[in-house]
Amino acid sequence: MSNFELIIGNKNLSSWSLRPWLVMKHFDIPFTETMIWLDVPETRKTIKDRSASGLVPCLYDDDMAVWDSLAICEYLAESFPEKNLWPTNKAARARARSIAAEMHSGFSALRGTWPMEICKVGLNVNQGPGVKQDVAKVIALWEAARRDFGQDAGGPFLFGDFSIADAMFAPVVSRFETYGPVDMPDNVQTFYDAILALPAMQDWTAGAKAEIA
């Protein structure tokens, strides 16, 4: 049996760490968590000692390392096929992988201008042109996934049941909570509320609040 250790940044700030952490928590994959404080003088050296990329997150499966959030999630999906970390429907799975990859590589204005600070809520920050465009695109992706797959599947998440795709967008939900409010259609609001209510998301948020208390 694998002995997983997940190296993460502190929970208030590390959006990339949140993604595989949510997957492991929600799907009940046992792991040891090692947290490294970000934005302190020793951060770079401490992370470099534990992660070949010099970034968090990094997953150890015994002595084998996997880094990058999406790579970690894919590794977990391969390791636990019975848990259906991706949607079981082929078309839904293809869409889920596509939008997860799009989140992974895009939306730089949103990510750069609205960094994750999960403990702050309702700042009502005006959206510049780049952020406004990214927000509209994210909501359009969510609405299409819910319309084409999620609603028919019966669950509140993008493809019905919680999947890696939902985890990839969970930090965006956090950003909308912090810098919004952001208006969205009812079927998207269903997904948004489900992410905030997810027990694993609430556990992460509680951990973030404990860090800064």
Secondary structure, DSSP 8 states (H G I E B T S, - for coil): ---EEEEEE-TTT-HHHHHHHHHHHHTT---EEEEE-SSSTTHHHHHHHH-TTSSS-EEEETTEEEESHHHHHHHHHHH-GGG-SS-SSHHHHHHHHHHHHHHHH--HHHHHHS---TT---------HHHHHHHHHHHHHHHHHIIIIIHHHTSSBTTBS--HHHHHHHHHHHHHHHH------HHHHHHHHHHHH-HHHHHHHHHHHHHH-
